[in-house]
């Protein structure tokens, strides 16, 4: 299962069509200056519109773009998978 499929399945399992999750693209610094994943959800995923967007780091786009970023493949490869 790809990273993209994992994220989408988690959203589907929630039973919601629109959900906020922690962003997969950025990290934050804690009080000691260490990098860590964020704890507060800042990335919205909408299953009906097939879009995502993080209001914290600004990453946004279609599910095709999300798949290409998460699975480290080109946009063209993601479109045909």
C-alpha positions as CSV (number, residue, x, y, z in Angstrom):
1,X,0.0,0.0,0.0
2,X,1.4,3.4,-0.9
3,X,1.6,6.4,1.4
4,X,-1.2,8.0,-0.5
5,X,-3.5,5.0,-0.2
6,X,-2.8,4.8,3.6
7,X,-3.8,8.4,4.2
8,X,-6.9,8.2,2.1
9,X,-8.0,4.9,3.8
10,X,-7.6,6.6,7.2
11,X,-9.9,9.4,6.1
12,X,-12.4,6.9,4.7
13,X,-12.3,4.9,7.9
14,X,-13.3,8.0,9.9
15,X,-16.6,8.0,8.1
16,X,-16.2,11.7,7.2
17,X,-16.0,13.3,3.8
18,X,-13.9,16.3,5.0
19,X,-11.3,15.8,7.6
20,X,-8.3,17.6,9.2
21,X,-5.1,15.6,9.7
22,X,-1.5,16.5,10.7
23,X,0.4,17.7,7.7
24,X,2.7,15.2,6.0
25,X,5.0,17.9,4.6
26,X,6.3,20.0,7.4
27,X,7.8,19.7,10.9
28,X,7.9,22.2,13.8
29,X,10.5,23.1,16.4
30,X,9.9,22.3,20.0
31,X,11.0,24.4,22.9
32,X,14.5,22.8,22.8
33,X,14.9,23.6,19.1
34,X,14.5,20.0,18.0
35,X,12.5,19.2,14.9
36,X,9.4,17.1,15.4
37,X,6.1,16.3,13.5
38,X,3.3,18.7,14.3
39,X,0.7,17.7,16.9
40,X,-2.2,19.9,15.8
41,X,-4.0,19.0,12.6
42,X,-3.5,21.7,10.0
43,X,-4.1,19.8,6.7
44,X,-7.6,19.5,5.3
45,X,-8.5,16.6,3.0
46,X,-11.8,16.6,1.1
47,X,-12.9,13.3,-0.4
48,X,-15.7,14.8,-2.5
49,X,-13.6,17.4,-4.2
50,X,-10.5,15.3,-4.1
51,X,-8.3,18.1,-2.8
52,X,-6.0,18.8,0.1
53,X,-4.5,21.9,1.7
54,X,-2.4,22.8,4.7
55,X,-3.0,26.2,6.1
56,X,0.3,26.1,8.0
57,X,2.9,25.4,5.3
58,X,0.8,26.2,2.2
59,X,1.0,22.8,0.4
60,X,-2.3,22.3,-1.5
61,X,-3.7,20.7,-4.6
62,X,-5.5,17.8,-6.1
63,X,-5.2,14.1,-5.0
64,X,-3.0,13.5,-8.0
65,X,-0.5,16.1,-6.7
66,X,-0.8,14.6,-3.2
67,X,-0.1,11.1,-4.5
68,X,3.0,12.4,-6.4
69,X,4.4,14.1,-3.4
70,X,3.7,11.3,-0.9
71,X,4.9,8.4,-3.1
72,X,7.8,10.4,-4.6
73,X,6.7,9.9,-8.2
74,X,6.1,12.4,-11.0
75,X,2.7,14.0,-11.5
76,X,2.3,12.1,-14.8
77,X,3.1,8.8,-13.1
78,X,0.6,9.6,-10.3
79,X,-2.1,10.5,-12.8
80,X,-1.9,7.1,-14.6
81,X,-1.8,4.9,-11.4
